[in-house]
Amino acid sequence: MRFKDKLRPVEILLVEDNPGDVRLTREALKEGKLINNLHVAGDGVEGLAYLQKVGKFSEEPIPDLVLLDLNLPKKDGRELLVDIKEDEDLKHIPVVILTTSKAEADINKSYESHANCYITKPVDMNQFIKIVKSIEHFWFSIVKLPSNKNFV
């Protein structure tokens, strides 16, 4: 495991405007094997404010992983992804695109913008929960990531 202090919760930022998907993601992560804190931003502007620690987010932790929907109000996920990956303080954070879009253009553009992964949300609730658990397992049990404290 990449965390020296195994008791430290994994910090996950979900940028998602659909309350149903937020609820399902929260449920899936509760059932996971890792202690985690799920933080939610309802649109791209709020997601960027969270990541940049602006205003009410000034005391929030830097996430270990961002789960990002593409179709968001105010600032869409495509724009937010570019903002994250162009910011020297944020670009190390893995960004998993978790969206309903199956469009080849969205997939290509996401990878061109340095998304770490692209997953199309399944419509089936049980499949959705399985996907979220798989994301958690892959990014926090298999992949070796740098410690955030090296970047802040």
Order of alpha helices (4+ residues) and beta strands (2+ residues): beta-alpha-beta-alpha-beta-alpha-beta-alpha-beta-alpha
